[in-house]
Amino acid sequence: MALKVKLLQYTPEPEKLISAAAKLCYSSSGVDDIMENLTEEGVEKFLNMLMSFGHQSPIEHVSFTFGVEGVSRSLTHQLVRHRLASYSQQSQRYVKLEQFEYIIPPAIENDEVAKELFIKSMEESQKSYDEIVHRLKLKYIENGMKEKAAEKKAIEDARYVFPNACETKIVFTMNARTLLNFFHHRCCDRAQWEIREMANEMVKQVKEVAPILFKAAGPSCVAGPCPEGAMCCGKVQEMRELYLKNKL
Ligand SMILES: Cc1cc2nc3c(=O)[nH]c(=O)nc-3n(C[C@H](O)[C@H](O)[C@H](O)COP(=O)(O)OP(=O)(O)OC[C@H]3O[C@@H](n4cnc5c(N)ncnc54)[C@H](O)[C@@H]3O)c2cc1C
């Protein structure tokens, strides 16, 4: 299955809510008054000012939930390193994989011999999994377990043979501050191709619903200097063109 990234839900009127929350810090008015009196131009002006100060705590009030399919366990392992987020991932413990799907990295896809080796290894994993499930299940049934419980217990250990390439599905929620930090790391040229592809798709979708908030979303070098030092890719101008001018 190809990569599928979908913005499932987000806080309604995210930019207005952030402006109202931030405005409250400096205003003698009540929340209702502030919400009622915020115009579109006011929101844009205030949000631009807020972002230029780097005053980021008000942007934590809005969250974005994504559903992602067609990615590898390598990707989700990198994704869940972002601690300030919430995740729900398809379990290999509870879902028996009759024929597991896998992600083939493009460099392997484009090399005939590498691809053959890769696929062979995937097939061997599946074969070992099936055999281990079968053996353990029989043993557990012999020891008095019911068939369903025996299978569940068998698959939770058999899954250890599965590779990082194994395809998975995940739903996750990040607030806007976490998202910007996520984009800084994962849209960067140094991030791996798969998570970068997903992050770029996320950038496109959040820009559609909150264009001011995510105006400079992308790798760190889009909004400021590159933090990578000697590892800098040297493509700062190209990156700015790509992300600031929505050419992704
Ligand atoms: C190109 C690349 C290569 C990488 N290579 C490796 C690697 O080889 N090995 C490896 O282990 N990881 C690696 N990582 C993962 C990386 O180190 C981070 O774990 C990951 O990017 C999550 O970033 P984060 O901590 O900023 O995000 P989050 O966990 O979402 O945290 C967001 C921010 O909150 C603050 N914060 C969160 N938790 C704490 C805390 N406990 N104490 C203080 N402040 C906190 C920090 O300011 C942090 O930036 C790599 C990442 C990238 C992009």
The ligand as a MOL file (V3000), in Angstrom:
LIG
                    3D

  0  0  0     0  0            999 V3000
M  V30 BEGIN CTAB
M  V30 COUNTS 53 58 0 0 0
M  V30 BEGIN ATOM
M  V30 1 C 18.1730 13.3230 11.3110 0
M  V30 2 C 17.8780 12.7300 12.6420 0
M  V30 3 C 18.7210 11.7660 13.1870 0
M  V30 4 C 18.4470 11.2190 14.4360 0
M  V30 5 N 19.2870 10.2580 14.9260 0
M  V30 6 C 19.0570 9.7200 16.1400 0
M  V30 7 C 19.9200 8.7050 16.6700 0
M  V30 8 O 20.9090 8.3040 16.0520 0
M  V30 9 N 19.6280 8.1840 17.8820 0
M  V30 10 C 18.5580 8.6080 18.6310 0
M  V30 11 O 18.3490 8.1290 19.7320 0
M  V30 12 N 17.7250 9.5550 18.1370 0
M  V30 13 C 17.9440 10.1210 16.9300 0
M  V30 14 N 17.0860 11.0610 16.4360 0
M  V30 15 C 15.8920 11.4380 17.2350 0
M  V30 16 C 16.0770 12.7830 17.9750 0
M  V30 17 O 17.1890 12.7410 18.8350 0
M  V30 18 C 14.8260 13.1420 18.7940 0
M  V30 19 O 14.6010 12.1270 19.7570 0
M  V30 20 C 13.5740 13.2470 17.9530 0
M  V30 21 O 13.8310 14.0130 16.8120 0
M  V30 22 C 12.4620 13.9000 18.7890 0
M  V30 23 O 12.7510 15.2620 18.9560 0
M  V30 24 P 12.3450 16.0820 20.2580 0
M  V30 25 O 12.9430 15.5020 21.4820 0
M  V30 26 O 12.6860 17.5250 19.9550 0
M  V30 27 O 10.7300 15.9320 20.2530 0
M  V30 28 P 9.7310 15.8120 21.4830 0
M  V30 29 O 9.9930 14.5950 22.2660 0
M  V30 30 O 8.3640 15.9810 20.9040 0
M  V30 31 O 10.0870 17.0290 22.3960 0
M  V30 32 C 9.8030 18.3670 21.9720 0
M  V30 33 C 10.6610 19.3270 22.7780 0
M  V30 34 O 10.2420 19.2890 24.1500 0
M  V30 35 C 11.3860 19.4110 24.9900 0
M  V30 36 N 11.4910 18.1810 25.7910 0
M  V30 37 C 10.8050 17.0180 25.5940 0
M  V30 38 N 11.1470 16.1230 26.5460 0
M  V30 39 C 12.0640 16.7150 27.3240 0
M  V30 40 C 12.8230 16.2950 28.4540 0
M  V30 41 N 12.7160 15.0700 28.9520 0
M  V30 42 N 13.6780 17.1660 28.9950 0
M  V30 43 C 13.8320 18.4040 28.4960 0
M  V30 44 N 13.1770 18.8790 27.4170 0
M  V30 45 C 12.2990 18.0330 26.8440 0
M  V30 46 C 12.5790 19.6280 24.0920 0
M  V30 47 O 12.7740 21.0170 23.9180 0
M  V30 48 C 12.1500 19.0010 22.7860 0
M  V30 49 O 12.8140 19.5470 21.6620 0
M  V30 50 C 17.3060 11.6410 15.1850 0
M  V30 51 C 16.4740 12.6120 14.6440 0
M  V30 52 C 16.7350 13.1510 13.3960 0
M  V30 53 C 15.7860 14.1920 12.8260 0
M  V30 END ATOM
M  V30 BEGIN BOND
M  V30 1 1 1 2
M  V30 2 1 2 3
M  V30 3 2 2 52
M  V30 4 2 3 4
M  V30 5 1 4 5
M  V30 6 1 4 50
M  V30 7 2 5 6
M  V30 8 1 6 7
M  V30 9 1 6 13
M  V30 10 2 7 8
M  V30 11 1 7 9
M  V30 12 1 9 10
M  V30 13 2 10 11
M  V30 14 1 10 12
M  V30 15 2 12 13
M  V30 16 1 13 14
M  V30 17 1 14 15
M  V30 18 1 14 50
M  V30 19 1 15 16
M  V30 20 1 16 17
M  V30 21 1 16 18
M  V30 22 1 18 19
M  V30 23 1 18 20
M  V30 24 1 20 21
M  V30 25 1 20 22
M  V30 26 1 22 23
M  V30 27 1 23 24
M  V30 28 2 24 25
M  V30 29 1 24 26
M  V30 30 1 24 27
M  V30 31 1 27 28
M  V30 32 2 28 29
M  V30 33 1 28 30
M  V30 34 1 28 31
M  V30 35 1 31 32
M  V30 36 1 32 33
M  V30 37 1 33 34
M  V30 38 1 33 48
M  V30 39 1 34 35
M  V30 40 1 35 36
M  V30 41 1 35 46
M  V30 42 1 36 37
M  V30 43 1 36 45
M  V30 44 2 37 38
M  V30 45 1 38 39
M  V30 46 1 39 40
M  V30 47 2 39 45
M  V30 48 1 40 41
M  V30 49 2 40 42
M  V30 50 1 42 43
M  V30 51 2 43 44
M  V30 52 1 44 45
M  V30 53 1 46 47
M  V30 54 1 46 48
M  V30 55 1 48 49
M  V30 56 2 50 51
M  V30 57 1 51 52
M  V30 58 1 52 53
M  V30 END BOND
M  V30 END CTAB
M  END
